[in-house]
Amino acid sequence: MRQMSEALQHDIVIVGGGGAGLRAAIAVAQLDPNLSLAVVSKVYPMRSHTVAAEGGAAAVIKDNDSFEAHCYDTISGSDWLADQDAVELFVDEAPRELIQMEHWGCPWNREPDGRVSVRPFGGMTIERTWFASDKTGFHMLHTLFQTLLQYDAVKRYDEWFATKLLIEDGRCQGVVAIEMRTGQIRCIKAKAVILSTGGAGRIFPFTTNGAIKTGDGTALAYKAGVPLKDMEFVQYHPTGLPGTGILITEAARGEGGVLLNKHGERYLKDYDLGEPLEVDDPKHPQKRTMELGPRDRLCQAFMKEHEKGNTIESPFGDVVHLDIRHIGEKKINKLLPFVRELAKNYAGIDPVHEPIPVRPVVHYMMGGIHTDIDTATPMPGLYAVGECACISINGANRLGSNSLTKLLVFGKRAGVAAAKYVRSCGKFDDSSLESQTASEQARIAAIFNRTSGNERIAAVRGDMHHAMESGAGIYRHDATLATTCEKLAMVRKRLGNIQLDDRSNCFNTELTTMLELENMVDIAEAVAHSARQRTESRGSHQRTDFPERDDQKFLKHSMAYRTEDGTPRVEYLDVVITKWPPAKRVYGEKPIESGA
Ligand SMILES: Cc1cc2nc3c(=O)[nH]c(=O)nc-3n(C[C@H](O)[C@H](O)[C@H](O)COP(=O)(O)OP(=O)(O)OC[C@H]3O[C@@H](n4cnc5c(N)ncnc54)[C@H](O)[C@@H]3O)c2cc1C
């Protein structure tokens, strides 16, 4: 590896150039243009996963909607594990942020009378999901990126890969990062660091997540002693394309798409998700019924249908059909053009004429770096926001379209909080930051130069995937989770035996893939151990050996702390309840027992 050169210095370093990172950067630049701000991203910012978001972003805008309703939907969707103070703040700020996006140029779809269009989304009692066709994430990220470009003072480190947090005096004071073009490992000092590194769906083999979603920032915080909250809650999305895992957005169901089993039946009617609604009836109040139920329930229903033998065999595992034919070509082309394009290119069918084969796919991490409502972690100087952070508004199950809005509301909040912290804090001891960087360089050089190992990245990663998929999927049990934990411990041991072939310094993606794998193993262990210790069923975490929700014992966030040998120690933290005491989740008309 290349020798290290002089340290770089900024007031604030943001690691991550997705929606959350860019919104935080704009907030800092607007609040105080004199602050020196850097955005570090392992890919060019427009390639961050936010660009792939399709369906839309939620915020109350319609006259017949209310803040109360958005809060309630989010909290019941979370199976009462969301912190209600965070939800209230989120819901209140959400419309202002989406209007702000409009002013920065985001092309929201509109009604003929000029008002912003909103579409129904899963688990939301009313249409409140703003959208830009079915490429919402692309338009939002573009809007944020072009807005950030106005601020000359912001220094971007595109294609720099952060490998370590620099901690001294009990404070986070920067990061170590590889400049991927040259292979140099650099010390970037800062008074505050904001992590916005996205999710970690890649710890599973079948996911909608881009290849870069390996939980790097989450793992860096974890290694630095910051707890990871609610890691057992992994969201499966009910409609991924078999084989690739490419997402068919919930908007397809929001616009009227239905799910059919092999008998052509809308099987969700059998799963306490209410009665079928007439599609396209504008007078019908939107209820959280059937296909517009929450994602956890829909994925569980798929698994039950599979057990009953009602799913359809495909070369890439069993599927059901998502039928949007009745919506009609004109509306599909206008509102769901990307769905049509994806189905044609990746499933070989035209959804105007044929149903789309779909199956549940890992989509989103509800858990992440523990923060308070201002995005501050317990470590002074370290903030986290976006999918890598757990604030928490998602609890045990996120509602679709809350995430994009969350990036904005809490992204801004992170920028403001970090800027205020930096302006108020004095000088700290930072004498060891360069030697810490040298140690990190030595650690990476040892991996790079290893000549004795007989393991390959792909094989070890494949075993991690298998461990997660087989034991920590939609339904879990103590026995399966115990096996997963054991397999992951073996996977961790094998990391030290992986040998790399690529000796180049220029864009050595084999090296960064190796570092990503190390990060993923940390995250996978946090997920599996937290899941094993939560002996109840709640939201996306379904234990066949503990099928009921247990508020007595588990109306609590799990907090995973990394220990020396890598396995986590799990503690618990009370959930914040403000106005909505725990109750049964109700979809359609009939109350249903949680955990059913
Ligand atoms: C296919 C798909 C569709 C979705 N659709 C919707 C939707 O319609 N509505 C909704 O609300 N949500 C949706 N989501 C979820 C939502 O898009 C994501 O949760 C959100 O975009 C994450 O944004 P982020 O800013 O936290 O991270 P990302 O956009 O993932 O960005 C992470 C950033 O961190 C950087 N980074 C990571 N590791 C490192 C490192 N080691 N060093 C340097 N930089 C690093 C990356 O380069 C990147 O810039 C969807 C998700 C997927 C996968």
PDBQT file of the ligand as one rigid body, heavy atoms in Angstrom, charges set to zero:
ROOT
HETATM    1  C1  LIG A 601     -34.606  -0.430  -4.420  1.00  0.00    +0.000 C 
HETATM    2  C2  LIG A 601     -35.008   0.424  -3.259  1.00  0.00    +0.000 A 
HETATM    3  C3  LIG A 601     -36.147   1.195  -3.339  1.00  0.00    +0.000 A 
HETATM    4  C4  LIG A 601     -36.534   1.985  -2.254  1.00  0.00    +0.000 A 
HETATM    5  N1  LIG A 601     -37.668   2.746  -2.363  1.00  0.00    +0.000 NA
HETATM    6  C5  LIG A 601     -38.015   3.559  -1.329  1.00  0.00    +0.000 A 
HETATM    7  C6  LIG A 601     -39.149   4.421  -1.442  1.00  0.00    +0.000 A 
HETATM    8  O1  LIG A 601     -39.827   4.486  -2.464  1.00  0.00    +0.000 OA
HETATM    9  N2  LIG A 601     -39.462   5.201  -0.378  1.00  0.00    +0.000 N 
HETATM   10  C7  LIG A 601     -38.742   5.186   0.775  1.00  0.00    +0.000 A 
HETATM   11  O2  LIG A 601     -39.069   5.925   1.710  1.00  0.00    +0.000 OA
HETATM   12  N3  LIG A 601     -37.644   4.386   0.895  1.00  0.00    +0.000 NA
HETATM   13  C8  LIG A 601     -37.268   3.594  -0.130  1.00  0.00    +0.000 A 
HETATM   14  N4  LIG A 601     -36.155   2.792  -0.002  1.00  0.00    +0.000 N 
HETATM   15  C9  LIG A 601     -35.297   2.944   1.188  1.00  0.00    +0.000 C 
HETATM   16  C10 LIG A 601     -34.443   4.204   1.041  1.00  0.00    +0.000 C 
HETATM   17  O3  LIG A 601     -34.216   4.477  -0.312  1.00  0.00    +0.000 OA
HETATM   18  C11 LIG A 601     -33.107   4.075   1.751  1.00  0.00    +0.000 C 
HETATM   19  O4  LIG A 601     -33.324   3.699   3.094  1.00  0.00    +0.000 OA
HETATM   20  C12 LIG A 601     -32.357   5.405   1.744  1.00  0.00    +0.000 C 
HETATM   21  O5  LIG A 601     -32.270   5.913   0.428  1.00  0.00    +0.000 OA
HETATM   22  C13 LIG A 601     -30.977   5.312   2.361  1.00  0.00    +0.000 C 
HETATM   23  O6  LIG A 601     -30.362   6.569   2.227  1.00  0.00    +0.000 OA
HETATM   24  P1  LIG A 601     -29.018   6.917   2.987  1.00  0.00    +0.000 P 
HETATM   25  O7  LIG A 601     -28.683   8.329   2.664  1.00  0.00    +0.000 OA
HETATM   26  O8  LIG A 601     -29.145   6.542   4.412  1.00  0.00    +0.000 OA
HETATM   27  O9  LIG A 601     -27.941   5.929   2.353  1.00  0.00    +0.000 OA
HETATM   28  P2  LIG A 601     -27.527   5.607   0.839  1.00  0.00    +0.000 P 
HETATM   29  O10 LIG A 601     -28.351   6.337  -0.153  1.00  0.00    +0.000 OA
HETATM   30  O11 LIG A 601     -27.458   4.142   0.757  1.00  0.00    +0.000 OA
HETATM   31  O12 LIG A 601     -26.061   6.226   0.766  1.00  0.00    +0.000 OA
HETATM   32  C14 LIG A 601     -24.990   5.702   1.512  1.00  0.00    +0.000 C 
HETATM   33  C15 LIG A 601     -23.756   6.515   1.210  1.00  0.00    +0.000 C 
HETATM   34  O13 LIG A 601     -22.717   6.110   2.079  1.00  0.00    +0.000 OA
HETATM   35  C16 LIG A 601     -21.516   5.985   1.344  1.00  0.00    +0.000 C 
HETATM   36  N5  LIG A 601     -20.665   5.000   2.026  1.00  0.00    +0.000 N 
HETATM   37  C17 LIG A 601     -21.019   3.777   2.510  1.00  0.00    +0.000 A 
HETATM   38  N6  LIG A 601     -19.955   3.167   3.054  1.00  0.00    +0.000 NA
HETATM   39  C18 LIG A 601     -18.911   4.023   2.925  1.00  0.00    +0.000 A 
HETATM   40  C19 LIG A 601     -17.538   3.961   3.268  1.00  0.00    +0.000 A 
HETATM   41  N7  LIG A 601     -16.994   2.896   3.864  1.00  0.00    +0.000 N 
HETATM   42  N8  LIG A 601     -16.761   5.029   2.972  1.00  0.00    +0.000 NA
HETATM   43  C20 LIG A 601     -17.262   6.115   2.349  1.00  0.00    +0.000 A 
HETATM   44  N9  LIG A 601     -18.559   6.214   1.978  1.00  0.00    +0.000 NA
HETATM   45  C21 LIG A 601     -19.361   5.185   2.275  1.00  0.00    +0.000 A 
HETATM   46  C22 LIG A 601     -21.963   5.542  -0.039  1.00  0.00    +0.000 C 
HETATM   47  O14 LIG A 601     -20.971   5.880  -0.991  1.00  0.00    +0.000 OA
HETATM   48  C23 LIG A 601     -23.234   6.372  -0.202  1.00  0.00    +0.000 C 
HETATM   49  O15 LIG A 601     -22.925   7.660  -0.687  1.00  0.00    +0.000 OA
HETATM   50  C24 LIG A 601     -35.757   1.994  -1.066  1.00  0.00    +0.000 A 
HETATM   51  C25 LIG A 601     -34.610   1.224  -0.999  1.00  0.00    +0.000 A 
HETATM   52  C26 LIG A 601     -34.255   0.426  -2.063  1.00  0.00    +0.000 A 
HETATM   53  C27 LIG A 601     -33.039  -0.432  -1.926  1.00  0.00    +0.000 C 
ENDROOT
TORSDOF 0
